[in-house]
C-alpha cells in the first residue's frame, strides 16, 4: 500500500489536512440547520448503498485481511478487521436504525420563567466538527459517520492503516447517501493518508476546526490521544469489565451469563475480563462455570483458591486483575460477599461495565448503586455494553469519564446545549 492514498502533486500533507478541517467547518454550519428529513434521507440512502456495494466492500476487506495476516496481526485484531455478509448487513441496518431515531438537535432540555419575565430554555445543539480516530474495526466508519450526521456534526474519520481499503469502500457508500440528500460531501470526510503525521495534526485541532476528538481503539491509541490532544477528548482508556457471581446466583443463569460475557466476542470492550465468585458457592458453581469457559477455548488464570479447586487454571498475578485481555483469557478471583466484590472492582476496574449475577434483589441494588462505573448490570451479560443494544441505533464508543457523556455514546451524547433567552425589553438593574 502506498504511504498516501490520494494526496498527490504539490499539495503538502499539512495543507490538505487543514483544508479538510476548513471543509468540515463549512459543512458543520450546513448540518446545524439541516432538516431531520434530509439527514434521514442521507442515512437511508447510505444504508441502501452499503448493501448495493457489498461485493466491493468485501473485496476491499479481503485486501486488508491479506495484508493483516502478512503483518502477523493477532487473531483478535483479525477478527475485529474481518467483514462478512452478516457484518455488512449489520452496518446497513445500523444506519437505518439511526435514521429512525428522534432528531436530537433542537430538543428542549429544560425551560423556565424568571420573575422578571425572561423565558429561558436549554436547547440541544450539535458540537460541531468531530474527529474520530479508530483502529482495525472498519464498521466504525459507518457507525461514526451515521451518528455524526444524525446529530448534526461534521465528521473527520481516521481509521487504522490495517483497515484503510475497507474503510474507504464503506466511506464511498456514505458519500453516496449525502449526494442523494443534497448534503455537503464534506459532512463525512475520511483522512486520505495512512501517514501518522496526519494524526498529530488532528491532535492539534487543525487550526481550531476540530471541536472534539473521539478515539476508539486499544490502550496505546487512547493513551496517546489523551496525552497529546490539544482539544477535548471523549474516550475510555480500557474496558476491564467484571462479572460477579453472588452467593445467591442461579447456577444455570450464571453459567450462561459468564460464558456469553467472556466468549461471545472476546475482542470488544464490553467482554468480561475478570470473574469474581463468592466463596460460599465455590464448591457448587466454580467448576461448572470454568468447565464451560475451558470447553469454549478460554484460558483461565486464578487466585490460589481457584487453582486449588480447578487445577488446570494458571496462577494469576497482580497484573492480571488490571489487564484488558481482548482475548480468550479470563482472570478469576474468590471474594467474601458483595462488599469485597465492590472493593475489588473499585480498586482494579476501569469504570466501564460490571455485572452481578444473583437472585437477591437487595444485594443487586447494593452492587448497582455502590459502583461508579459507566454501566452496571444485574443478571445480564456485560456484552450488552453497546449503543445498538441500548436502542441508540449505534455508538461511537463508550465514555467512562466524568464530564459530558458516559456509557454508550449515541446521537444524544453527540450534542451539547445552548441557552435561548426570550425577553420583552428587560434591562438589568
PLY file of the C-alpha trace (Angstrom):
ply
format ascii 1.0
element vertex 429
property float x
property float y
property float z
element edge 428
property int vertex1
property int vertex2
end_header
0.00 0.00 0.00
1.23 3.46 -0.79
2.00 5.72 2.11
-0.67 8.13 0.93
-3.95 7.08 -0.61
-4.94 10.18 -2.54
-2.74 13.15 -1.69
-0.82 13.89 -4.88
1.03 16.67 -6.64
2.46 19.68 -4.89
-0.09 19.85 -2.07
1.54 19.06 1.22
0.02 16.88 3.90
-0.34 19.88 6.19
-2.16 21.90 3.55
-4.51 19.02 2.77
-5.32 18.33 6.43
-6.03 21.98 7.18
-8.16 22.23 4.06
-10.08 19.20 5.31
-10.66 20.98 8.60
-11.97 24.07 6.83
-14.31 21.98 4.66
-15.60 20.25 7.77
-16.25 23.58 9.48
-18.27 24.83 6.49
-20.20 21.54 6.33
-20.93 21.69 10.06
-22.64 25.05 9.60
-24.91 23.49 6.95
-25.65 20.43 9.09
-26.53 22.59 12.07
-29.56 23.82 10.12
-30.25 20.66 8.10
-33.76 19.29 8.38
-34.48 15.96 10.03
-35.86 14.74 6.70
-32.68 15.49 4.76
-30.46 13.81 7.37
-32.71 10.75 7.44
-32.79 10.59 3.65
-28.99 10.60 3.58
-28.81 7.81 6.14
-31.36 5.65 4.36
-29.60 6.17 1.03
-26.29 5.27 2.67
-27.86 2.13 4.12
-29.04 1.15 0.64
-25.61 1.92 -0.83
-23.83 -0.24 1.76
-25.99 -3.20 0.71
-25.52 -2.45 -3.01
-21.74 -2.16 -2.56
-21.39 -5.37 -0.54
-19.13 -7.07 -3.09
-16.87 -4.00 -3.34
-16.63 -3.76 0.44
-15.85 -7.47 0.79
-13.16 -7.25 -1.90
-11.57 -4.28 -0.14
-11.71 -6.12 3.17
-10.11 -9.21 1.64
-7.23 -6.96 0.61
-6.89 -5.67 4.17
-7.15 -9.18 5.64
-4.35 -10.49 3.42
-2.14 -7.58 4.41
-3.03 -8.06 8.09
-2.18 -11.73 8.02
1.12 -10.94 6.30
1.88 -8.39 9.04
1.18 -11.01 11.71
-1.83 -9.34 13.29
-3.20 -11.30 16.26
-6.35 -13.43 15.88
-8.24 -10.86 17.98
-7.20 -7.99 15.70
-8.01 -10.01 12.59
-11.46 -10.74 14.00
-12.09 -7.03 14.50
-10.86 -6.34 10.97
-12.85 -9.08 9.23
-16.08 -8.28 7.39
-18.62 -10.73 6.03
-22.13 -10.52 4.67
-23.64 -10.52 8.15
-21.45 -7.69 9.41
-22.08 -5.61 6.30
-25.82 -6.12 6.71
-25.46 -5.06 10.35
-23.83 -1.80 9.18
-26.69 -1.16 6.77
-29.27 -1.88 9.46
-27.44 0.35 11.91
-27.54 3.33 9.53
-31.27 2.80 9.03
-31.78 2.45 12.79
-30.02 5.78 13.38
-32.32 7.35 10.79
-35.33 6.07 12.74
-34.20 7.75 15.97
-35.69 11.08 17.07
-33.61 14.03 15.94
-31.52 15.09 18.95
-30.93 18.61 17.61
-33.30 21.29 18.83
-34.60 19.26 21.78
-35.78 21.47 24.60
-33.96 20.06 27.62
-35.42 22.46 30.16
-37.41 25.67 30.26
-38.32 28.14 32.97
-39.60 31.67 33.51
-37.78 34.18 35.69
-39.66 36.65 37.91
-38.60 39.47 35.57
-40.37 37.76 32.68
-37.31 36.28 30.94
-38.19 32.99 29.24
-35.09 30.74 29.39
-34.73 27.44 27.54
-31.85 24.97 27.38
-31.78 23.55 23.85
-29.68 20.72 22.38
-27.33 21.75 19.59
-24.55 19.97 17.62
-20.99 20.05 18.94
-19.56 20.99 15.54
-16.66 19.07 13.99
-15.78 15.69 15.45
-12.57 13.81 14.66
-12.92 10.07 15.17
-9.68 8.11 15.32
-10.02 4.33 15.34
-8.05 1.19 14.66
-8.92 -2.07 12.99
-12.74 -2.13 13.00
-13.90 -0.84 9.60
-17.56 -0.85 10.73
-16.71 2.19 12.88
-16.58 4.15 9.60
-20.29 3.53 9.04
-21.36 3.91 12.67
-19.40 7.11 13.30
-20.49 8.68 10.04
-24.14 7.89 10.69
-24.14 9.12 14.29
-22.33 12.35 13.46
-24.69 13.08 10.59
-27.87 12.48 12.60
-26.57 14.66 15.44
-25.74 17.47 13.02
-21.96 17.20 13.35
-19.37 17.10 10.59
-17.03 14.11 10.87
-13.35 13.67 10.09
-12.62 9.94 10.19
-9.17 8.45 10.55
-9.19 4.64 10.58
-6.22 2.39 11.12
-3.82 1.60 8.30
-4.79 -2.06 8.54
-8.40 -1.26 7.58
-7.72 1.52 5.04
-9.22 -0.20 1.99
-12.32 -1.42 3.86
-12.95 1.99 5.41
-12.57 3.74 2.05
-15.15 1.41 0.45
-17.63 1.99 3.29
-16.99 5.75 3.17
-17.90 5.76 -0.52
-21.35 4.42 0.38
-21.81 7.17 2.98
-20.88 9.80 0.40
-23.49 8.34 -1.94
-26.08 8.91 0.79
-25.01 12.53 1.24
-25.24 13.16 -2.51
-28.73 11.69 -2.72
-29.89 14.01 0.07
-28.12 17.08 -1.38
-25.99 17.47 1.76
-22.32 18.51 1.54
-19.94 15.63 0.91
-17.53 17.23 3.38
-20.00 16.35 6.14
-18.25 12.97 6.39
-14.59 13.05 5.36
-12.01 10.30 5.68
-8.33 11.16 6.07
-6.84 10.17 2.71
-3.47 9.04 4.02
-2.03 6.47 6.39
0.78 8.86 7.30
0.82 9.11 11.10
1.74 12.77 10.86
-1.88 13.41 9.93
-2.97 12.16 13.34
-0.70 14.63 15.07
-2.28 17.44 13.07
-5.72 16.31 14.19
-4.49 16.31 17.79
-3.51 19.97 17.31
-7.06 20.75 16.17
-6.47 21.70 12.52
-6.28 25.40 13.27
-9.32 25.37 15.50
-11.56 23.35 13.17
-11.88 20.30 15.44
-14.17 20.64 18.45
-13.89 17.12 19.89
-11.75 14.02 19.33
-13.20 10.57 19.89
-10.59 7.77 19.90
-11.83 4.22 19.53
-9.22 1.52 19.88
-6.67 -0.06 22.17
-5.00 1.37 25.23
-1.95 2.68 23.35
-4.08 4.68 20.90
-6.36 6.17 23.55
-3.47 6.96 25.89
-1.67 8.78 23.09
-4.76 10.80 22.20
-5.40 11.76 25.82
-1.74 12.72 26.31
-1.20 14.70 23.11
-4.54 16.19 22.07
-4.97 19.94 22.43
-8.74 19.77 22.05
-11.29 17.95 24.25
-11.32 14.13 24.12
-14.24 11.77 24.74
-12.95 8.26 25.38
-12.40 5.30 27.62
-8.88 4.04 28.16
-9.74 0.36 28.54
-12.59 -1.98 29.38
-11.66 -4.04 32.41
-15.16 -5.44 32.88
-16.23 -7.70 35.76
-18.89 -10.32 36.32
-19.55 -11.14 39.97
-21.34 -14.42 40.77
-23.03 -13.74 44.09
-23.84 -16.27 46.81
-27.45 -16.44 45.64
-26.74 -16.79 41.93
-28.78 -19.31 39.96
-26.23 -21.79 38.59
-27.76 -22.21 35.12
-28.12 -18.46 34.76
-24.57 -17.84 35.98
-23.11 -20.39 33.54
-24.91 -18.86 30.57
-24.08 -15.28 31.52
-20.39 -15.81 32.24
-19.84 -17.81 29.05
-21.57 -15.16 26.94
-19.93 -12.24 28.73
-16.45 -13.62 28.10
-16.63 -15.64 24.91
-19.35 -14.20 22.62
-16.76 -11.79 21.23
-13.54 -11.57 23.19
-12.14 -8.58 21.33
-14.75 -5.97 22.30
-14.50 -3.56 25.20
-17.62 -5.00 26.87
-16.17 -8.50 27.22
-15.77 -9.65 30.83
-12.09 -9.82 31.75
-12.36 -10.72 35.45
-14.76 -13.18 37.08
-15.43 -12.79 40.79
-17.14 -15.67 42.58
-18.48 -15.83 46.12
-16.61 -18.17 48.44
-19.85 -19.63 49.79
-20.71 -21.17 46.38
-17.22 -22.19 45.38
-17.93 -25.90 45.65
-21.15 -25.78 43.63
-20.62 -23.08 41.00
-16.92 -22.71 40.19
-16.16 -25.94 38.32
-19.25 -25.91 36.04
-18.65 -22.26 35.09
-14.95 -22.78 34.41
-15.59 -26.02 32.53
-17.88 -24.10 30.16
-15.17 -21.49 29.58
-12.41 -24.06 29.09
-14.52 -26.07 26.65
-15.01 -22.85 24.63
-11.24 -22.37 24.44
-10.74 -19.85 27.24
-7.51 -19.76 29.25
-8.22 -19.45 32.97
-5.96 -17.61 35.39
-6.98 -17.87 39.03
-6.02 -16.94 42.54
-4.76 -19.63 44.93
-8.22 -20.88 45.88
-9.32 -21.07 42.26
-6.18 -23.00 41.28
-6.71 -25.43 44.18
-10.31 -26.05 43.13
-9.54 -26.06 39.40
-6.00 -27.43 38.87
-5.85 -26.65 35.15
-6.05 -22.90 35.90
-2.83 -20.92 35.71
-1.82 -18.84 38.74
-2.92 -15.22 38.35
-0.54 -12.36 39.06
-1.36 -8.93 40.41
-1.17 -7.62 36.85
-3.97 -9.95 35.72
-6.52 -8.03 37.80
-5.57 -4.87 35.87
-5.49 -6.38 32.38
-7.87 -5.95 29.45
-7.07 -9.13 27.52
-9.36 -8.65 24.50
-8.70 -12.36 24.02
-9.88 -15.77 25.24
-8.32 -15.30 28.69
-10.11 -14.62 31.98
-8.87 -13.84 35.50
-10.87 -15.48 38.32
-10.88 -14.48 41.99
-12.75 -15.66 45.08
-14.38 -12.94 47.23
-16.27 -12.86 50.51
-19.56 -11.23 49.67
-20.77 -8.24 47.72
-18.73 -5.66 49.65
-15.44 -7.35 48.78
-16.56 -7.64 45.16
-17.28 -3.90 45.13
-13.87 -3.14 46.67
-12.07 -5.31 44.11
-13.82 -3.61 41.18
-13.23 -0.14 42.63
-9.52 -0.98 43.03
-8.81 -2.67 39.70
-11.61 -1.69 37.33
-11.69 0.94 34.62
-15.23 2.21 35.37
-16.57 0.62 32.20
-19.09 -2.22 32.76
-19.82 -4.53 35.69
-22.42 -7.26 36.28
-23.77 -9.03 39.35
-25.44 -12.41 38.96
-27.84 -13.00 41.82
-31.43 -13.70 42.80
-31.01 -11.45 45.85
-32.53 -8.09 44.89
-31.06 -6.28 47.90
-27.53 -7.45 47.02
-28.12 -6.46 43.41
-29.24 -2.95 44.36
-26.24 -2.54 46.65
-23.91 -3.51 43.79
-25.65 -1.32 41.21
-25.62 1.84 43.32
-22.25 1.46 45.07
-20.16 1.18 41.90
-19.16 4.25 39.92
-18.85 2.53 36.55
-20.47 3.87 33.40
-22.65 0.73 33.03
-23.79 -1.64 35.78
-25.97 -4.67 35.15
-27.98 -7.21 37.13
-28.35 -10.68 35.58
-27.34 -9.55 32.09
-24.17 -10.12 30.05
-21.57 -7.36 30.01
-21.61 -7.71 26.21
-24.80 -5.60 26.26
-22.48 -2.60 26.77
-23.28 -1.39 23.29
-25.25 1.53 21.90
-27.17 -0.65 19.47
-28.29 -2.90 22.32
-29.34 0.20 24.28
-31.66 1.21 21.45
-29.36 4.01 20.28
-29.03 2.61 16.76
-25.24 2.57 17.07
-22.50 4.04 19.20
-19.32 5.95 18.60
-17.73 4.45 21.71
-18.17 4.04 25.46
-17.47 7.03 27.64
-16.03 6.37 31.11
-15.11 9.93 32.04
-16.97 12.21 34.41
-17.83 15.03 32.01
-20.41 15.32 29.22
-21.19 11.68 28.32
-20.85 8.28 30.00
-21.65 4.82 28.71
-22.64 4.27 25.06
-22.16 7.49 23.09
-25.04 7.83 20.64
-26.71 10.73 18.88
-27.94 12.46 22.04
-24.45 12.30 23.57
-23.01 13.95 20.45
-24.92 17.14 21.17
-24.22 19.92 23.63
-26.66 22.70 24.51
-27.14 26.41 24.41
-29.44 28.74 26.34
-32.13 30.53 24.41
-33.42 33.57 26.32
-36.55 35.42 25.18
-37.40 38.80 26.67
-39.60 41.82 26.15
-37.24 44.74 26.72
-35.89 43.73 30.14
-32.77 45.57 31.35
-30.62 44.62 34.32
-30.65 46.89 37.35
0 1
1 2
2 3
3 4
4 5
5 6
6 7
7 8
8 9
9 10
10 11
11 12
12 13
13 14
14 15
15 16
16 17
17 18
18 19
19 20
20 21
21 22
22 23
23 24
24 25
25 26
26 27
27 28
28 29
29 30
30 31
31 32
32 33
33 34
34 35
35 36
36 37
37 38
38 39
39 40
40 41
41 42
42 43
43 44
44 45
45 46
46 47
47 48
48 49
49 50
50 51
51 52
52 53
53 54
54 55
55 56
56 57
57 58
58 59
59 60
60 61
61 62
62 63
63 64
64 65
65 66
66 67
67 68
68 69
69 70
70 71
71 72
72 73
73 74
74 75
75 76
76 77
77 78
78 79
79 80
80 81
81 82
82 83
83 84
84 85
85 86
86 87
87 88
88 89
89 90
90 91
91 92
92 93
93 94
94 95
95 96
96 97
97 98
98 99
99 100
100 101
101 102
102 103
103 104
104 105
105 106
106 107
107 108
108 109
109 110
110 111
111 112
112 113
113 114
114 115
115 116
116 117
117 118
118 119
119 120
120 121
121 122
122 123
123 124
124 125
125 126
126 127
127 128
128 129
129 130
130 131
131 132
132 133
133 134
134 135
135 136
136 137
137 138
138 139
139 140
140 141
141 142
142 143
143 144
144 145
145 146
146 147
147 148
148 149
149 150
150 151
151 152
152 153
153 154
154 155
155 156
156 157
157 158
158 159
159 160
160 161
161 162
162 163
163 164
164 165
165 166
166 167
167 168
168 169
169 170
170 171
171 172
172 173
173 174
174 175
175 176
176 177
177 178
178 179
179 180
180 181
181 182
182 183
183 184
184 185
185 186
186 187
187 188
188 189
189 190
190 191
191 192
192 193
193 194
194 195
195 196
196 197
197 198
198 199
199 200
200 201
201 202
202 203
203 204
204 205
205 206
206 207
207 208
208 209
209 210
210 211
211 212
212 213
213 214
214 215
215 216
216 217
217 218
218 219
219 220
220 221
221 222
222 223
223 224
224 225
225 226
226 227
227 228
228 229
229 230
230 231
231 232
232 233
233 234
234 235
235 236
236 237
237 238
238 239
239 240
240 241
241 242
242 243
243 244
244 245
245 246
246 247
247 248
248 249
249 250
250 251
251 252
252 253
253 254
254 255
255 256
256 257
257 258
258 259
259 260
260 261
261 262
262 263
263 264
264 265
265 266
266 267
267 268
268 269
269 270
270 271
271 272
272 273
273 274
274 275
275 276
276 277
277 278
278 279
279 280
280 281
281 282
282 283
283 284
284 285
285 286
286 287
287 288
288 289
289 290
290 291
291 292
292 293
293 294
294 295
295 296
296 297
297 298
298 299
299 300
300 301
301 302
302 303
303 304
304 305
305 306
306 307
307 308
308 309
309 310
310 311
311 312
312 313
313 314
314 315
315 316
316 317
317 318
318 319
319 320
320 321
321 322
322 323
323 324
324 325
325 326
326 327
327 328
328 329
329 330
330 331
331 332
332 333
333 334
334 335
335 336
336 337
337 338
338 339
339 340
340 341
341 342
342 343
343 344
344 345
345 346
346 347
347 348
348 349
349 350
350 351
351 352
352 353
353 354
354 355
355 356
356 357
357 358
358 359
359 360
360 361
361 362
362 363
363 364
364 365
365 366
366 367
367 368
368 369
369 370
370 371
371 372
372 373
373 374
374 375
375 376
376 377
377 378
378 379
379 380
380 381
381 382
382 383
383 384
384 385
385 386
386 387
387 388
388 389
389 390
390 391
391 392
392 393
393 394
394 395
395 396
396 397
397 398
398 399
399 400
400 401
401 402
402 403
403 404
404 405
405 406
406 407
407 408
408 409
409 410
410 411
411 412
412 413
413 414
414 415
415 416
416 417
417 418
418 419
419 420
420 421
421 422
422 423
423 424
424 425
425 426
426 427
427 428
